[in-house]
Amino acid sequence: MCLSSILFFCLSPLQVPLQPGQSFKFTVLETLDRIKEEFQFLQAQYHSLKLECEKLASEKTEMQRHYIMYYEMSYGLNIEMHKQVGKIVFTMF
């Protein structure tokens, strides 16, 4: 959406009519200030969400690291268990 369409929307007839002594320029300045405030609010939200995403990505990496570690441990224990069972079966015969 371009700036002219934003201004057109903000200055549409749906707004309160101009007060006596209030100029069009003042209304445009108010609108620009409101747009600036909304933009700053959106920037703050973006920054907050970006930090949250980075935190979640870090936690995901840590969880994947733990998963791999537990998988390797489980795999190693499984191999050891089969070796022990093989020794027991071999010694029985």
C-alpha positions in Angstrom: 0.0 0.0 0.0 1.5 3.3 -1.0 1.7 6.4 1.2 -0.9 8.3 -0.9 -3.5 5.5 -0.4 -2.7 5.4 3.3 -3.2 9.2 3.5 -6.4 8.9 1.5 -7.7 6.3 3.8 -6.7 8.2 6.9 -8.2 11.5 5.6 -11.4 9.9 4.3 -14.8 11.5 5.1 -15.4 8.9 7.8 -13.2 11.0 10.1 -14.4 13.8 12.3 -14.8 17.0 10.2 -12.3 19.8 10.7 -12.9 22.1 13.7 -13.1 25.9 13.1 -9.6 27.2 12.8 -8.1 23.8 12.2 -6.2 23.6 8.9 -5.8 20.7 6.5 -2.0 20.7 7.2 -2.6 20.1 10.9 -4.8 17.1 10.0 -2.1 15.7 7.7 0.6 16.2 10.4 -1.6 14.4 13.0 -2.1 11.6 10.5 1.6 11.4 9.8 2.3 11.3 13.6 -0.2 8.5 14.1 1.4 6.6 11.2 4.8 7.1 12.7 3.6 5.9 16.1 2.0 2.8 14.6 5.1 2.1 12.6 7.3 2.4 15.7 4.8 0.1 17.5 5.1 -2.5 14.7 8.9 -2.2 14.7 8.9 -2.9 18.5 6.6 -5.9 17.9 8.8 -7.2 15.1 11.9 -6.9 17.3 10.2 -8.7 20.1 9.0 -11.5 17.8 12.4 -11.8 16.2 14.0 -12.3 19.6 11.4 -14.9 20.5 12.0 -16.7 17.2 15.8 -16.7 17.8 15.2 -18.0 21.3 13.0 -20.8 20.0 15.5 -21.7 17.3 18.2 -22.0 19.9 16.0 -24.2 22.1 15.2 -26.3 19.1 18.9 -26.8 18.3 19.5 -27.7 22.0 16.6 -30.2 21.9 17.9 -31.8 18.7 21.4 -32.1 20.3 19.9 -33.9 23.3 17.8 -36.2 21.1 20.9 -37.2 19.2 22.8 -37.8 22.4 20.0 -40.0 23.8 19.7 -41.8 20.5 23.4 -42.6 20.5 23.3 -43.8 24.1 20.3 -46.0 23.4 21.9 -47.4 20.3 25.1 -48.2 22.2 23.1 -49.8 25.1 21.2 -51.9 22.5 24.4 -53.1 20.9 25.9 -54.0 24.3 22.7 -55.8 25.3 22.8 -57.9 22.1 26.5 -58.7 22.8 25.7 -59.8 26.3 22.8 -62.0 25.1 25.0 -63.4 22.4 27.6 -64.4 25.0 25.0 -65.9 27.3 23.5 -68.0 24.4 26.9 -69.0 23.2 28.1 -70.2 26.6 24.8 -72.1 27.1 25.6 -74.4 24.1 
